[in-house]
Amino acid sequence: MTQPNHGQPPVTFTIDGVEYTADDRRQTAAELLELAGMNSEDHDLALVRGSSGIDHRFADSDEVQITPGARYVSIFTGPTPVA
């Protein structure tokens, strides 16, 4: 669930390299995936730090504390079609 920003300025971050700005710095992983046009039913959200890769993978209901410049990636978890 989103919460008021308590007077803080909007925060800018990326999901899969696309820049987004949000007024609420605390949102669920599912809300952030929806913002990026993805369905949380078949995607997870992960935080990327530095060049080491994924730092933390969030469950849909996890509250994400968005920090300025944070980088997130989506991870496809849905079924993979077999030819």
N, C-alpha and C positions, 0 to 999 in steps of 0.2 A: 504494500500500500504506500502510495506517495505521501510525503509529509511536507508541511510548509518549509520554506527555505530559511526562516528565521532571520531575514534581513541580509543573508549572504548573496553575493552576486551570482549570476548563472555560472554553471561549470561547463567547460568544453572538454570532450573526450572522443575517442574513436571506437567504433565497432567494425571489425574487418576492414580497417583503413579508411572508413567513411567518418567524417567529423559530425558530431552531434552536440547540441547545447541543451542543457536542462536547467530548469529553475530549482527542482528538487534534487538535492544531493544524495538522498537515500531513496532507492527504488528497488523493487525486487528484480531478480535476474529475468523473470518472465516479462516484466514491464519493459526492461531494456531491450530484450529480444523483439518484442512487439514494436517498439520505437524504430528498430532497424528493419521492420517488415518481415520478421521471421516468426514462426510458430514454435512456442516452447515445448510443444508435444514432441517435436522431432529435432530440436536443437538445444544444446547447453551453452552457457556463457562461461568464458574463462578470462581471467586477468593475465596479461602478459607483462613481464617485468624485464627490462634490459634485453640483452641478447640471449639470455638463458632459456627463454620460452615461457611456457605456461607456469604461472606461479600458483594459481588457485582456480579450481573449477567449482562453479556455483550450482546448487540445486535451484529449481524454478522458484521456490518460495524464499530462498535466502535473500536477506536484505543486503544490497550492495552499497557501500559508502563510496560514492563517486568523487575522485580527487581530480583537480585540474590536470589535463594532459594524460589521463589514464588511458591505457590501450587494452581493449578487450577483443576477443575473437569468438566467433560462433563455432560450435562443433556439431556436425550433423550426427544425430543419433537414430535417425529413422531407418526404415528397412532399405536395404540396398538391392535393387532389382538384379536378377541373375538372368543372363541371356540364354 
